[in-house]
Amino acid sequence: MILGLEDIPGGTPLVSFLLWLGLSGLFYMVCYLAILNVLDDLTKNSLLKIPAMLGAAIPSAGLMAIFHYKPFALGAVICITNFYRVRAMQTSEKWKDLKPNPALFYVASYAYIFLLMALAIYIPTLDFSQ
């Protein structure tokens, strides 16, 4: 007889938690760190930053929807860390030849975050079976 996860006390919930934790780390690194830093490097102080970030939220939310990931806790963590990320840009040596506009960076990044979270919650409710 082979034991499965359901035969081990706490096996299935533990695996589910570890899977959620792994997906949270993946989405934090890809959908937050990578996308925002790359778009900040490309757009700098341009007003094209806002539509670029809003456009990037759509495939990121689609990725979360594919994995059936609900970003409630991740959204709170990202909102808090984004404040410190933008604040640290003011003194970063990477931006020494360009003074970042903090209002533009905050508006664009929080618009991306809120649209990402809203779409990641909304897309799974759509019925594509028709």
C-alpha positions as protocol buffer text, in pm:
chain_id: "A"
residue {
  index: 1
  type: MET
  ca { x: 0 y: 0 z: 0 }
}
residue {
  index: 2
  type: ILE
  ca { x: 132 y: 344 z: -95 }
}
residue {
  index: 3
  type: LEU
  ca { x: 61 y: 638 z: 131 }
}
residue {
  index: 4
  type: GLY
  ca { x: -61 y: 956 z: -34 }
}
residue {
  index: 5
  type: LEU
  ca { x: -63 y: 1313 z: 92 }
}
residue {
  index: 6
  type: GLU
  ca { x: -415 y: 1267 z: 228 }
}
residue {
  index: 7
  type: ASP
  ca { x: -293 y: 981 z: 450 }
}
residue {
  index: 8
  type: ILE
  ca { x: -34 y: 1199 z: 622 }
}
residue {
  index: 9
  type: PRO
  ca { x: -178 y: 1425 z: 895 }
}
residue {
  index: 10
  type: GLY
  ca { x: -152 y: 1782 z: 767 }
}
residue {
  index: 11
  type: GLY
  ca { x: -5 y: 1664 z: 436 }
}
residue {
  index: 12
  type: THR
  ca { x: -245 y: 1823 z: 187 }
}
residue {
  index: 13
  type: PRO
  ca { x: -279 y: 2160 z: 367 }
}
residue {
  index: 14
  type: LEU
  ca { x: 98 y: 2178 z: 410 }
}
residue {
  index: 15
  type: VAL
  ca { x: 160 y: 2115 z: 40 }
}
residue {
  index: 16
  type: SER
  ca { x: -110 y: 2369 z: -51 }
}
residue {
  index: 17
  type: PHE
  ca { x: 54 y: 2628 z: 175 }
}
residue {
  index: 18
  type: LEU
  ca { x: 400 y: 2559 z: 30 }
}
residue {
  index: 19
  type: LEU
  ca { x: 259 y: 2588 z: -323 }
}
residue {
  index: 20
  type: TRP
  ca { x: 93 y: 2920 z: -234 }
}
residue {
  index: 21
  type: LEU
  ca { x: 418 y: 3043 z: -79 }
}
residue {
  index: 22
  type: GLY
  ca { x: 614 y: 2946 z: -390 }
}
residue {
  index: 23
  type: LEU
  ca { x: 365 y: 3118 z: -621 }
}
residue {
  index: 24
  type: SER
  ca { x: 374 y: 3429 z: -402 }
}
residue {
  index: 25
  type: GLY
  ca { x: 751 y: 3444 z: -432 }
}
residue {
  index: 26
  type: LEU
  ca { x: 735 y: 3387 z: -807 }
}
residue {
  index: 27
  type: PHE
  ca { x: 476 y: 3658 z: -864 }
}
residue {
  index: 28
  type: TYR
  ca { x: 659 y: 3899 z: -632 }
}
residue {
  index: 29
  type: MET
  ca { x: 980 y: 3860 z: -829 }
}
residue {
  index: 30
  type: VAL
  ca { x: 829 y: 3855 z: -1179 }
}
residue {
  index: 31
  type: CYS
  ca { x: 518 y: 4071 z: -1160 }
}
residue {
  index: 32
  type: TYR
  ca { x: 660 y: 4327 z: -920 }
}
residue {
  index: 33
  type: LEU
  ca { x: 1039 y: 4347 z: -907 }
}
residue {
  index: 34
  type: ALA
  ca { x: 1121 y: 4261 z: -1267 }
}
residue {
  index: 35
  type: ILE
  ca { x: 843 y: 4443 z: -1448 }
}
residue {
  index: 36
  type: LEU
  ca { x: 852 y: 4766 z: -1247 }
}
residue {
  index: 37
  type: ASN
  ca { x: 1230 y: 4795 z: -1251 }
}
residue {
  index: 38
  type: VAL
  ca { x: 1255 y: 4724 z: -1623 }
}
residue {
  index: 39
  type: LEU
  ca { x: 979 y: 4970 z: -1708 }
}
residue {
  index: 40
  type: ASP
  ca { x: 1134 y: 5233 z: -1482 }
}
residue {
  index: 41
  type: ASP
  ca { x: 1467 y: 5190 z: -1659 }
}
residue {
  index: 42
  type: LEU
  ca { x: 1307 y: 5215 z: -2002 }
}
residue {
  index: 43
  type: THR
  ca { x: 1068 y: 5505 z: -1945 }
}
residue {
  index: 44
  type: LYS
  ca { x: 1261 y: 5710 z: -1685 }
}
residue {
  index: 45
  type: ASN
  ca { x: 1069 y: 6039 z: -1631 }
}
residue {
  index: 46
  type: SER
  ca { x: 852 y: 6008 z: -1942 }
}
residue {
  index: 47
  type: LEU
  ca { x: 475 y: 6026 z: -1916 }
}
residue {
  index: 48
  type: LEU
  ca { x: 464 y: 5709 z: -2122 }
}
residue {
  index: 49
  type: LYS
  ca { x: 544 y: 5532 z: -1796 }
}
residue {
  index: 50
  type: ILE
  ca { x: 177 y: 5530 z: -1692 }
}
residue {
  index: 51
  type: PRO
  ca { x: 30 y: 5362 z: -2003 }
}
residue {
  index: 52
  type: ALA
  ca { x: 327 y: 5126 z: -2021 }
}
residue {
  index: 53
  type: MET
  ca { x: 268 y: 5007 z: -1667 }
}
residue {
  index: 54
  type: LEU
  ca { x: -106 y: 4980 z: -1716 }
}
residue {
  index: 55
  type: GLY
  ca { x: -45 y: 4773 z: -2026 }
}
residue {
  index: 56
  type: ALA
  ca { x: 199 y: 4548 z: -1840 }
}
residue {
  index: 57
  type: ALA
  ca { x: -64 y: 4476 z: -1574 }
}
residue {
  index: 58
  type: ILE
  ca { x: -283 y: 4284 z: -1819 }
}
residue {
  index: 59
  type: PRO
  ca { x: -47 y: 3992 z: -1900 }
}
residue {
  index: 60
  type: SER
  ca { x: 70 y: 3982 z: -1537 }
}
residue {
  index: 61
  type: ALA
  ca { x: -288 y: 3946 z: -1416 }
}
residue {
  index: 62
  type: GLY
  ca { x: -349 y: 3683 z: -1683 }
}
residue {
  index: 63
  type: LEU
  ca { x: -54 y: 3484 z: -1548 }
}
residue {
  index: 64
  type: MET
  ca { x: -203 y: 3500 z: -1199 }
}
residue {
  index: 65
  type: ALA
  ca { x: -542 y: 3392 z: -1334 }
}
residue {
  index: 66
  type: ILE
  ca { x: -389 y: 3093 z: -1513 }
}
residue {
  index: 67
  type: PHE
  ca { x: -245 y: 2969 z: -1183 }
}
residue {
  index: 68
  type: HIS
  ca { x: -571 y: 3050 z: -994 }
}
residue {
  index: 69
  type: TYR
  ca { x: -378 y: 3278 z: -763 }
}
residue {
  index: 70
  type: LYS
  ca { x: -566 y: 3527 z: -545 }
}
residue {
  index: 71
  type: PRO
  ca { x: -326 y: 3815 z: -467 }
}
residue {
  index: 72
  type: PHE
  ca { x: -476 y: 3949 z: -142 }
}
residue {
  index: 73
  type: ALA
  ca { x: -173 y: 3914 z: 86 }
}
residue {
  index: 74
  type: LEU
  ca { x: 70 y: 3975 z: -199 }
}
residue {
  index: 75
  type: GLY
  ca { x: -107 y: 4301 z: -284 }
}
residue {
  index: 76
  type: ALA
  ca { x: -53 y: 4434 z: 66 }
}
residue {
  index: 77
  type: VAL
  ca { x: 315 y: 4335 z: 65 }
}
residue {
  index: 78
  type: ILE
  ca { x: 371 y: 4491 z: -277 }
}
residue {
  index: 79
  type: CYS
  ca { x: 201 y: 4819 z: -178 }
}
residue {
  index: 80
  type: ILE
  ca { x: 425 y: 4853 z: 127 }
}
residue {
  index: 81
  type: THR
  ca { x: 749 y: 4759 z: -48 }
}
residue {
  index: 82
  type: ASN
  ca { x: 672 y: 4984 z: -345 }
}
residue {
  index: 83
  type: PHE
  ca { x: 671 y: 5290 z: -119 }
}
residue {
  index: 84
  type: TYR
  ca { x: 1024 y: 5210 z: -3 }
}
residue {
  index: 85
  type: ARG
  ca { x: 1138 y: 5115 z: -355 }
}
residue {
  index: 86
  type: VAL
  ca { x: 1041 y: 5453 z: -500 }
}
residue {
  index: 87
  type: ARG
  ca { x: 1175 y: 5640 z: -198 }
}
residue {
  index: 88
  type: ALA
  ca { x: 1512 y: 5467 z: -237 }
}
residue {
  index: 89
  type: MET
  ca { x: 1531 y: 5580 z: -600 }
}
residue {
  index: 90
  type: GLN
  ca { x: 1586 y: 5937 z: -485 }
}
residue {
  index: 91
  type: THR
  ca { x: 1930 y: 5852 z: -346 }
}
residue {
  index: 92
  type: SER
  ca { x: 2024 y: 5565 z: -577 }
}
residue {
  index: 93
  type: GLU
  ca { x: 2348 y: 5595 z: -770 }
}
residue {
  index: 94
  type: LYS
  ca { x: 2179 y: 5433 z: -1067 }
}
residue {
  index: 95
  type: TRP
  ca { x: 1971 y: 5750 z: -1112 }
}
residue {
  index: 96
  type: LYS
  ca { x: 2251 y: 6000 z: -1033 }
}
residue {
  index: 97
  type: ASP
  ca { x: 2242 y: 6168 z: -1378 }
}
residue {
  index: 98
  type: LEU
  ca { x: 1860 y: 6189 z: -1374 }
}
residue {
  index: 99
  type: LYS
  ca { x: 1646 y: 6317 z: -1089 }
}
residue {
  index: 100
  type: PRO
  ca { x: 1342 y: 6088 z: -1076 }
}
residue {
  index: 101
  type: ASN
  ca { x: 1004 y: 6258 z: -1047 }
}
residue {
  index: 102
  type: PRO
  ca { x: 862 y: 6089 z: -734 }
}
residue {
  index: 103
  type: ALA
  ca { x: 500 y: 6176 z: -811 }
}
residue {
  index: 104
  type: LEU
  ca { x: 520 y: 6016 z: -1155 }
}
residue {
  index: 105
  type: PHE
  ca { x: 690 y: 5705 z: -1017 }
}
residue {
  index: 106
  type: TYR
  ca { x: 435 y: 5667 z: -735 }
}
residue {
  index: 107
  type: VAL
  ca { x: 131 y: 5723 z: -960 }
}
residue {
  index: 108
  type: ALA
  ca { x: 253 y: 5487 z: -1231 }
}
residue {
  index: 109
  type: SER
  ca { x: 363 y: 5208 z: -998 }
}
residue {
  index: 110
  type: TYR
  ca { x: 54 y: 5217 z: -777 }
}
residue {
  index: 111
  type: ALA
  ca { x: -171 y: 5230 z: -1085 }
}
residue {
  index: 112
  type: TYR
  ca { x: 6 y: 4917 z: -1209 }
}
residue {
  index: 113
  type: ILE
  ca { x: -31 y: 4745 z: -871 }
}
residue {
  index: 114
  type: PHE
  ca { x: -401 y: 4827 z: -825 }
}
residue {
  index: 115
  type: LEU
  ca { x: -491 y: 4731 z: -1182 }
}
residue {
  index: 116
  type: LEU
  ca { x: -292 y: 4409 z: -1149 }
}
residue {
  index: 117
  type: MET
  ca { x: -471 y: 4313 z: -829 }
}
residue {
  index: 118
  type: ALA
  ca { x: -815 y: 4408 z: -963 }
}
residue {
  index: 119
  type: LEU
  ca { x: -767 y: 4214 z: -1288 }
}
residue {
  index: 120
  type: ALA
  ca { x: -619 y: 3912 z: -1109 }
}
residue {
  index: 121
  type: ILE
  ca { x: -933 y: 3895 z: -895 }
}
residue {
  index: 122
  type: TYR
  ca { x: -1176 y: 3975 z: -1180 }
}
residue {
  index: 123
  type: ILE
  ca { x: -1045 y: 3757 z: -1466 }
}
residue {
  index: 124
  type: PRO
  ca { x: -1121 y: 3421 z: -1295 }
}
residue {
  index: 125
  type: THR
  ca { x: -1486 y: 3526 z: -1256 }
}
residue {
  index: 126
  type: LEU
  ca { x: -1532 y: 3553 z: -1634 }
}
residue {
  index: 127
  type: ASP
  ca { x: -1702 y: 3266 z: -1813 }
}
residue {
  index: 128
  type: PHE
  ca { x: -1507 y: 3168 z: -2124 }
}
residue {
  index: 129
  type: SER
  ca { x: -1702 y: 2848 z: -2192 }
}
residue {
  index: 130
  type: GLN
  ca { x: -1935 y: 3001 z: -2453 }
}
